[in-house]
Amino acid sequence: MTKDLIIENISYLKRHFSINYGIKEKTEAFTEKLFYTLFDANAPLDESIDALEKQFKEIVVIACNKQHDEYVSIWNQFLKKLPSILEQLNQDADFFLESDPAANSIEEVYLTYPGFYAIAIYRLSHELYLLDLLCFSRLMSEYAHRITGTDIHAGATIASPFFIDHATGIVIGETTVIEKNVKIYQGVTLGALSVSKDMKNEKRHPTVEECVCIYANATILGGKTTIGKKSIIGGNAWVTKSIPPESLVINTTTTEVKIKELR
């Protein structure tokens, strides 16, 4: 097969695509600029916000097919939300400092904690989700997923403060509801019992009430599953039914250690 024929075949197979792949890099740049604007003490806010508006417009036009009049209104709505988002994130950061003995300062939380970064990008992308910028919000959350190992769908509802320790391997589905003062450790999945397209508009993921702690690699599934407030879910637990408040759920698998006799 000649090069010209290969190009012709690829072009034919791509004929229904309208993807501008560069939008991924543009979204990543916007995400980093947004994080810098909110958390760098030396960020020139007026200049940074103007630069963010230009980036926002380009992404919205390409990824979400919005017209100029729509973009202006959406940007203004998003911009108005930034102070309240930052207030929530400051509460989250304080909760990190309070919850993790290894945290030495609030600056360390902002600069080095992947769990905090994942929550920050979730809170920002969640506002885009509420503004019906679904592709934009997903591009942001997938960027955070790639660099932190934490997959939080932008549609999830998560109160502040919220704590994620170690971050890696956490999955939080679109219709998850998490109330305030919840702590989650690495490898936790808040997912659906089954996956079917006709369930799109149903609640598929669990509800976690106030002051719950979920330890590493626990799996909690189902839209009707509620973890009652002040409960503790132990590591590697598998939960598909609701748990009453102040419960302790543990994995009963035991590990035996046998010492071989020396001969």
NUGUGU-659605 format. One record per atom (N, C-alpha, C): residue in three letters; x, y, z. Coordinates in steps of 0.05 Angstrom, whole numbers, plus 5000, padded with zeros to 4 digits. Example, Ala and Ser with C-alpha at 12.3 -4.5 7.8 and 13.67 -1.06 7.14 Angstrom:
Ala526448865156/Ala524649105156/Ala526449345156/Ser525749555142/Ser527349795143/Ser525850015157/
END
This chain:
Met501749765000/Met500050005000/Met501850255000/Thr501250434982/Thr502950684980/Thr502250875002/Lys504051065006/Lys503651275026/Lys501151435020/Asp500751504994/Asp498351664986/Asp495851514992/Leu495851244988/Leu493451094993/Leu492851065023/Ile495051035038/Ile494751035067/Ile493451295077/Ile494451515068/Ile493451775076/Ile490451805068/Glu489851705044/Glu487051715034/Glu485251555052/Asn486151315060/Asn484551145078/Asn484151265106/Ile486351375116/Ile486051495143/Ile484251735142/Ser484451895121/Ser482652125118/Ser479752045116/Tyr479251825102/Tyr476551725100/Tyr475451635127/Leu477151495142/Leu476251395168/Leu475851615188/Lys477151845184/Lys476952075202/Lys474852275193/Arg473352215172/Arg471552405160/Arg469452515179/His468652355199/His466552445217/His467652575242/Phe470352595244/Phe471552715268/Phe471453025266/Ser470953145289/Ser471253445290/Ser472953515314/Ile474853345321/Ile476453375345/Ile478853555339/Asn479153755356/Asn481653915356/Asn483253825381/Tyr485153655376/Tyr486553525399/Tyr488153725415/Gly488853955403/Gly490354155418/Gly488754265441/Ile486054215442/Ile484454325464/Ile485254205491/Lys486453965490/Lys487353835515/Lys489554005528/Glu491554085511/Glu493754245521/Glu492754525530/Lys490854635516/Lys489754895524/Lys488354875550/Thr486854665555/Thr485454625580/Thr487454585603/Glu489554435598/Glu491554395619/Glu492954665626/Ala493454825606/Ala494755085612/Ala492755265628/Phe490255255620/Phe488155415635/Phe487955315664/Thr488055055668/Thr487854945695/Thr490155035712/Glu492555025702/Glu494955105717/Glu494855405723/Lys494055565703/Lys493855855707/Lys491755915728/Leu489555775728/Leu487455815747/Leu488355755776/Phe489755525778/Phe490855455805/Phe492855655814/Tyr494655745796/Tyr496655955803/Tyr495256215811/Thr493156295797/Thr491756545803/Thr490556535831/Leu489456305839/Leu488056285864/Leu490056255888/Phe492356125883/Phe493956045906/Phe496756175908/Asp497756295886/Asp500356425888/Asp499956705900/Ala501356765922/Ala501057025935/Ala501957255918/Asn503757205898/Asn504757415881/Asn503357435854/Ala501257275850/Ala499857285825/Ala498457555821/Pro499057685798/Pro497657945792/Pro494757885783/Leu492957925802/Leu490157825797/Leu488857945773/Asp489058205769/Asp487758335746/Asp488758225720/Glu491458205717/Glu492558095692/Glu491957795689/Ser492057645711/Ser491557365709/Ser488657305701/Ile486857455712/Ile483957405705/Ile483457475676/Asp484657695666/Asp484457755638/Asp485457535620/Ala487857425628/Ala489057205612/Ala487256955613/Leu486156905637/Leu484356675640/Leu481856705622/Glu480856945620/Glu478456985604/Glu478956925575/Lys481256995565/Lys481956935537/Lys482256635532/Gln483556495551/Gln483856205549/Gln481156075551/Phe479456175569/Phe476756055573/Phe475156075548/Lys475156315535/Lys473656355511/Lys474456155489/Glu477056125485/Glu478055945464/Glu477155655469/Ile477355565494/Ile476555295501/Ile473555255497/Val471955445507/Val469055415505/Val468155405476/Val469355575459/Val468555585431/Val469255315417/Ile471655215423/Ile472554975409/Ile471254715421/Ala471254695448/Ala470354445460/Ala467354425465/Cys466054655467/Cys463254655475/Cys461354785455/Asn462454875433/Asn460854985411/Asn459055215420/Lys460155385437/Lys458555615447/Lys459255865430/Gln457256035426/Gln457556275411/Gln458556505430/His459256735418/His460456955434/His458657045456/Asp456157095450/Asp454357195471/Asp454056995494/Glu453956735487/Glu453756535508/Glu456356525525/Tyr458656545512/Tyr461156525526/Tyr461456755547/Val460656995540/Val460857225558/Val459257175583/Ser456857085580/Ser455057035603/Ser456156815620/Ile457156605608/Ile458156375622/Ile460656445638/Trp462456595625/Trp464956685638/Trp464356855663/Asn462457035660/Asn461657205683/Asn460557045706/Gln458956845699/Gln457856675720/Gln460056515734/Phe461956415718/Phe464156255730/Phe465956435747/Leu466556675737/Leu468256865752/Leu467056935779/Lys464456975780/Lys463157045805/Lys463356825826/Lys463756575817/Lys463956355835/Lys466656315847/Leu468756435836/Leu471456385845/Leu471956455874/Pro470956685884/Pro471456735913/Pro470256525931/Ser467856425926/Ser466656225943/Ser468055955940/Ile469055895916/Ile470655645912/Ile473255665928/Leu474555895927/Leu477055925942/Leu476455905972/Glu474256005982/Glu473555986010/Glu473255696018/Gln471955536001/Gln471655246006/Gln474355106007/Leu476055175988/Leu478655055986/Leu480455126010/Asn480155366020/Asn481655436044/Asn480655266068/Gln478055206069/Gln477055026090/Gln478054746086/Asp478254656061/Asp479354386055/Asp482254376065/Ala483754586058/Ala486654586065/Ala486954576096/Asp485354726111/Asp485454716140/Asp484854436150/Phe482954306137/Phe482154026145/Phe484553836140/Phe485953876118/Phe488353716113/Phe490353746135/Leu490853996143/Leu492854056164/Leu492053936190/Glu489453946196/Glu488353826220/Glu488453526220/Ser488053406197/Ser487653116195/Ser490152956192/Asp492253076180/Asp494652926174/Asp496953006192/Pro497952826209/Pro500152886226/Pro502752956211/Ala502852866186/Ala505252916170/Ala505253196158/Ala503053336159/Ala502853606148/Ala504153806167/Asn506053956158/Asn507554146176/Asn506554436174/Ser505254496152/Ser504354776149/Ser502154786128/Ile500654996128/Ile498555026108/Ile499755066080/Glu502155196079/Glu503555226053/Glu504254966041/Glu505054776058/Glu505754506049/Glu503354366036/Val501054406048/Val498554286037/Val498054396009/Tyr498154666006/Tyr497554785980/Tyr499654695959/Leu502154675967/Leu504254635947/Leu504754335940/Thr504354155959/Thr505353885955/Thr503253655956/Tyr500853715965/Tyr498953495969/Tyr497353435944/Pro497653205932/Pro496153145908/Pro493153125914/Gly492453035938/Gly489553025945/Gly488353295946/Phe489753495955/Phe488653765955/Phe488453865927/Tyr490453815910/Tyr490253905882/Tyr487853775868/Ala487453515873/Ala485153385861/Ala482553505869/Ile482253575895/Ile479853705905/Ile479553975893/Ala481754125891/Ala481554395879/Ala480554385851/Ile481654215834/Ile480854195807/Ile477954095805/Tyr477253905823/Tyr474453815824/Tyr472554055828/Arg473154225849/Arg471354445855/Arg471054635832/Leu473254685818/Leu473154875795/Leu471754745772/Ser472254495766/Ser470954355743/Ser468054315749/His467354275774/His464454235782/His462754475774/Glu463854715777/Glu462454955769/Glu461954965738/Leu464054865723/Leu463654855694/Leu461554645687/Tyr461454425702/Tyr459454215698/Tyr456654335702/Leu456354495724/Leu453754615729/Leu452954815708/Leu454954935694/Leu454455125673/Leu454054985646/Asp453854715647/Asp453354555623/Asp455754555603/Leu458154605614/Leu460554585598/Leu461754305603/Leu460454095594/Leu461053825602/Leu463753735592/Cys464453785567/Cys466953705556/Cys469253855570/Phe468954105574/Phe470854275587/Phe471454165616/Ser469254115631/Ser469554015658/Ser470953745658/Arg470353575639/Arg471553315638/Arg474553325631/Leu475253515613/Leu478053545606/Leu479653635630/Met478453805647/Met479853895671/Met480153665691/Ser478053525696/Ser478153305715/Ser480053085706/Glu480153025680/Glu481952825670/Glu484852905672/Tyr485353165670/Tyr488053265674/Tyr488853225703/Ala487153295722/Ala487753245750/Ala488052945755/His486452785742/His486652485745/His489452395736/Arg490352495714/Arg492952405703/Arg495252475721/Ile495152715733/Ile497552795749/Ile497352725779/Thr494952655788/Thr494752585817/Thr493952295822/Gly492852165801/Gly491851895805/Gly489151875818/Thr487852105821/Thr485152125833/Thr483152195812/Asp481052035809/Asp479052075788/Asp476452165801/Ile475952425802/Ile473452535813/Ile471852645790/His469552535785/His467852635764/His466852915772/Ala466853095753/Ala466053375758/Ala463153395767/Gly461553195762/Gly458753215770/Gly458153135799/Ala460153015812/Ala459752935840/Ala459153185858/Thr457753135880/Thr457053345898/Thr458653305924/Ile460553475930/Ile462353435952/Ile462453685970/Ala461553665994/Ala461553886013/Ala464453946023/Ser464754176035/Ser467254266046/Ser466954286077/Pro468954196093/Pro471554096084/Pro471553796077/Phe473553716061/Phe473853446051/Phe476753386051/Phe477453136058/Phe480353056060/Phe480852806044/Ile482852816027/Ile483852576012/Ile486752536019/Asp487452306030/Asp490252256037/Asp491452076016/His493852146008/His495551985989/His494351995960/Ala491752005957/Ala490552065931/Ala490451835912/Thr492551695908/Thr492851495886/Thr490551295886/Gly489351255863/Gly487451035859/Gly484651095868/Ile484051335876/Ile481251395885/Ile479451455861/Val477051345862/Val475051385841/Val472451475854/Ile471451705845/Ile468951815856/Ile467051875832/Gly464851735831/Gly463051745808/Gly461351995806/Glu460052025784/Glu458652275777/Glu456352345796/Thr454852155806/Thr452552215823/Thr453152165853/Thr455652145860/Thr456452115888/Thr455752365903/Val454852335928/Val454352565946/Val456152515971/Ile457852705977/Ile459552696001/Ile459052936018/Glu458252896043/Glu457653116061/Glu460253196075/Lys460153406092/Lys462553526103/Lys464053356123/Asn466653416126/Asn468353276145/Asn468752986139/Val468852906114/Val469352636106/Val472252596100/Lys473452366107/Lys476252306101/Lys476352056085/Ile477952056063/Ile478151836045/Ile481151776040/Tyr481851526041/Tyr484651446037/Tyr484951316009/Gln487451256002/Gln488151165976/Gln486650905968/Gly486050885942/Gly484850645931/Gly481850615935/Val480550815947/Val477650795952/Val476050835926/Thr473950675923/Thr472150705900/Thr469350765910/Leu468150985901/Leu465351045905/Leu464051025878/Gly462950785872/Gly462150735844/Gly459350625842/Ala458750525818/Ala456050425811/Ala456050125813/Leu453750015820/Leu453449725821/Leu453449605793/Ser452349745774/Ser452349655746/Ser452549895728/Val453349845703/Val453750055684/Val451950005660/Ser450050185656/Ser448250165633/Ser447450445624/Lys447350485598/Lys446850755587/Lys444150855596/Asp442250675599/Asp439550775607/Asp439350865636/Met441650845651/Met441750945678/Met442951225680/Lys443351345658/Lys444851605657/Lys443551815676/Asn440951825677/Asn439652035693/Asn438751935721/Glu439851705729/Glu439251595755/Glu441551645774/Lys441051635800/Lys443251645819/Lys444551365820/Arg447051345811/Arg448351085809/Arg450551045830/His451251255844/His453551245862/His452651305891/Pro454251225911/Pro453351245938/Pro453251525950/Thr451951545973/Thr451951785990/Thr453651736015/Val455351916022/Val457051886046/Val456352126064/Glu455352066087/Glu454452276105/Glu456752396122/Glu456152586138/Glu458152746153/Glu460052566170/Cys462552656171/Cys464552546190/Cys465052246187/Val464852156162/Val465451876156/Val468451856149/Cys469651636156/Cys472451576149/Cys472551316133/Ile473651326109/Ile473751086092/Ile476751026087/Tyr477550786096/Tyr480350716095/Tyr481150586068/Ala483650536064/Ala484850466038/Ala483450226025/Asn483050255999/Asn482050045982/Asn479249945988/Ala477750096004/Ala474950026007/Ala473350085982/Thr471249925976/Thr469549965953/Thr466649985962/Ile465450205955/Ile462650265962/Ile461050315937/Leu458950155932/Leu457650165906/Leu454650205909/Gly453450345890/Gly450550355887/Gly449250615895/Gly447350705879/Gly446050965884/Gly444250965908/Lys443450735917/Lys441650715941/Lys443350665966/Thr445950645963/Thr447650595986/Thr448350846000/Thr447850866026/Thr448451096043/Thr450251006066/Ile452451146070/Ile454151086093/Ile453451296115/Gly452251196137/Gly451251376158/Gly453451536171/Lys452751766181/Lys454751946193/Lys456351826215/Lys458851906217/Lys460751826238/Lys461451526236/Ser460951406213/Ser461751126209/Ser464651106201/Ile465750866205/Ile468450806196/Ile468350566178/Ile469350586154/Ile469450366135/Ile472450276133/Gly472950036142/Gly475649936143/Gly476849876116/Gly479449836115/Gly480849786090/Gly479849526077/Asn479649536050/Asn478949306034/Asn476049216038/Ala474349366052/Ala471549296055/Ala470049316028/Trp468049156025/Trp466349156001/Trp463449216011/Val462349446004/Val459749536014/Val457849595991/Thr455549455992/Thr453549505971/Thr450749555983/Lys450649576010/Lys448149636024/Lys448649866043/Ser446450006050/Ser446750236068/Ser447750146096/Ile449250326108/Ile450450276134/Ile449250486154/Pro448350406177/Pro447150596196/Pro449350786207/Pro448551016218/Pro450451196230/Pro452151066252/Glu454551156255/Glu456451066276/Glu457050766275/Ser457150666250/Ser457750376246/Ser460750346241/Leu461750106247/Leu464450026240/Leu464249786221/Val465349826197/Val465249616177/Val468049516172/Ile468549256176/Ile471249156173/Ile471248916155/Asn473548866142/Asn473948626126/Asn474748406145/Thr473248186146/Thr473747976166/Thr475847776157/Thr476947806133/Thr479047626125/Thr481447646145/Thr482347416154/Thr484547406173/Thr487147316159/Thr489347406170/Thr491947326160/Thr493347176182/Glu494246926176/Glu495746766196/Glu498646766190/Val500246786211/Val503146776209/Val504146536223/Lys505546356209/Lys506646116221/Lys509646136220/Ile510946076243/Ile513846086245/Ile514945806240/Lys516645776220/Lys517745506215/Lys519845446237/Glu519845196245/Glu521845116265/Glu524545076251/Leu526645166264/Leu529345126254/Leu530244836258/Arg531444726237/Arg532444446240/Arg535444446243/
END
